[in-house]
Amino acid sequence: MDSAAPDWDAIDFPAARATAADPSTADLVAGDRTAGCALSLVADRATGWLVVVIAHPVTGETFVPQVVNRHDHTRMRGSVDAAYGRGPRLHYALACAPGIRGLRARVPGGTWRVRLVAPSGWAAICLALEDVTLPLEVAVLEDDAWVELD
């Protein structure tokens, strides 16, 4: 496996989507689910890369916005739209590094939704927002302090 860049042709994206649909499988590294959003971080068996799969549980649509090197210290966030400019927008965040203990997310002024690190060492959180203009506030719990994730 080349650690600098993924071998896009070798990654089994259909298998990652299937694993995301069945979270009881061993290839699921971390995940989060809400009524409007499902996030799965899936280990690709052929390459070792981690595939980010985000899904809308109601429509069944799935998106693979990126892959992650399992050996990198990672703090990331992103979002996908099922249809440009229309809700819901599916937001997600992932983190894995020494000292990271969790993630939290909310709409500005809303209640924080908190997820702790999974046994794999990864923290994962997702949230669906109907208003595509609303930003999502995300923070990482690192060494007992919440740090905003840009």
Disulfide bonds with the S-S distance in Angstrom:
none
